[in-house]
Amino acid sequence: MSKVYFSTWKDEFIDNRGKPPEEWRESAYNFPLHYNTDRDSKAFIGWAGVALFDPDVDVVKLATEYAYQYQVYSEACGRCAPGRWGGRILYDLFDKIARGEGEWRDVDHLKEVGRTMMETSKCEIGRTVPKPLLDILEHFGEEIGELIEKKRPSHGYQSGEVSYISKVTAPCMDACPAHVDIPAYIEGVRDLRFDDSLQATRKTMPLAHTCGRVCPHPCEDECRRANLDEPISIMELKRIGADFEDDHSLFWLHPREPKPLNGKRVAIIGAGPAGLTGAYYLAMEGVACDIYEELPVLGGEVAVGVPQYRMPIEKYKRDIELVGSLPGVKFITGKRVEADDMRRFEKEYDAILVATGTRISKKIRAKNERPEIKGYWGAINFLDCINLWVKYGIPVPEEVRKQQMLDKEYVDLTGKTLVCVGGGFTSMDVVRCAIRANAEKVIMLYRRDEATIIRNTTYEEYHEAVEEGVEFIFYSAVEEIITDEEDRIKALKVNRFELIPDPNGGRPQLKKIEGADFTIECDYLVPAVSQSADLSHLPEEWEIELTSWGTIKTDGKTYMSSRKGVFAAGDCEYGPMTIVNAVGQAKRAASVMSRYVESGEITLTDEEIMEDHLRALKVYDKKEKIRGWLPGLPRQKSEILSVEERKHSNREVNLGLTQEQAIAESERCMRCYYIAMVAV
């Protein structure tokens, strides 16, 4: 809720002109009333209307500046005359009126051009730019008429007191935690400029191979095409440019030339997605980075946790090599950082980025749950053992082989029954890896329903697991672990639950069904309900503030901890999350750190401030009715391995779109760029 002076945002009309502030009606939308901690906003203007917060706003100057942004960003694709020329006319005529040289026929011309652009422009930026301008013409005609009649400039035309800060966004870009310019990389595919596509991705996402394969693609949940038929296959189009670079040995297509090294140095703890991303963007700014990794291999949980059939290590290595190709980046593997190291790093480096992830499997809180039970196998260690062998040929450690009753140097579950408790990506990786390790029976227990597990992962992941033979038992949880005389898992006592609606409209609650308990005989139990962070390397005397989840607390915007100069990004800051979330956090942290090491100050750029404001406002409108586009164009489906092929191998399951499919899919994109602007 926001108190506004005037608003035409979406279907809302609020007019508080002539009323005292205490009587102003509130808007239903979360407008950026406060631009940052020391500056209030005067107005917000964008694709769905205009909102004024200050009665003294010069609305004609506001309209002029907004029309000008269409020229600055040059986002019009040039494929239609209304988009190419209409925006220029809007700016020229508003500027003419604002400087005191306007005529009444200019107003008529503005209305005609604006309506024509909204009806005939081929992309959304051309269709939406006129909307707030037409609102101003309609509701502030008296002010505009006075400027025309008296031939005087608007009161703020020559003033430099007001700043106009703009940003181009799109619903998909806004939903992406890394704010990747998705329409740009899709356009690159459409135009067969795969180099442009990849460089557009790497402006904010260096792990193009990786996030083109294992991203949960929240962007697709907020794709406007879904309001018409089906969302664009955004994730799969991302890998096209990366695979093109790989296949044609075009290393490396950076988004721009890296800056020369400036003498500043940062220590990064952890070489997973967050650590790699932080290093990439710091090095692009000329900051040298030493990356310390406890594992014997680089890549963090994606390397040792995400299976080969989902994320081929040879592709992930390309993303890692991209980071390592930059001047000043140095990897140190097999190094567990301790508290004494951190104390030394604070003296030797200009800043520290903690990106250690969450690699401690949490318990399921069942009776008789003890780590020493034979067959009780934490999800993280289980996946480590599987993937270190499959990807690197590193055998299972002797102590693990003894604990888990393995007679080979790799995980072979022939004739065994494995039960996994969970409902997210980690648990899905566990059960699908167990199938490939020849388990006779694989079961996943989940406390909620099928729809929730699909939301937690993806439709494809869940259904491919079902096809491969994983049995899912919903509304269930382990009450007790039953062992034999040798302390080996023998069976599990499982409770059944039902969902009870909340009479107050809240989230339905699970209630145990009395008398519905059942027993599952099994050899292995793998808890995969969540993970926690190991922060033992943080010196106690630093007293770094933690969240209630036991992760490093930051403000969620600059990613600096309570210890000056110590930043955190990824799972160790937020808790178990997706790769793209870790990348988005680390990209922002690296940006802040690149300025901090030079000035000692913590600041955000206008681009970053606007990202946060737009996410709070919400760019995507699920109820929007899409007009002017051909519906029913089928979403392209990439080829995947057959069930029998993938059950008995670790080959990549998803083979990706062909060039013909990729072009056809990219042509479905409606290029939903929007411009937003704040007057400060």
ABEGO torsion letter per residue (X at the ends): XBBBABBABEABBBBABGBBAAABBBBABBBBABABAABBBABBBBAAEBBBABAABBAAAAAAAAAAAAAAAGABAGABAAAAAAAAAAAAAAAAAAAGABBAAAAAAAAAAAAAAAAABABAAAAAAAAAAAAAAAAAAAAAAAAAAAGBBBAAAABAABBBBBBBBBAAAAABAAGBBAAAAAAAAAAGBAAAAAAAAAAABABAAAAAAABAGAAAAABAAAAABBBBBAAAAAAAAAAAAAAAGAOBBBABBBBBBAGBBBBBBEABAAAAAAAAAAAAAGBBBBBBBABABBGEAAAAABBAAABBAAAAAAAAAAAAABBGBBBBBGBBBBAAAAAAAAAABABBBBBAEBABBBBAGBBGBBAABBGBBBAAAAAAAAAAAAAAGBBBBAAAAAAAGBABABBBABGBBBBBBEGBAAAAAAAAAAAAAGBABBBBBBABBAAAAAAABBAAAAAAAAAAGBBBBBGBBBABBBBBAAGBBABBBBBBBBBBBBAAGBBBBBBBBBGABBBBBBABBBBAAEBBBBAAABBAAAGBBBBAAGBBBBAGAAGBBABBGBBBBEAAAAEBBBAAAAAAAAAAAAAAAAAAAAAGBBBBBAAAAAAAAAAAAEABBAABBBBGBBBGBBBBBBBBBBAAAAAABABBABAEBBAAAAAAAAAABAGABBBBBBBX
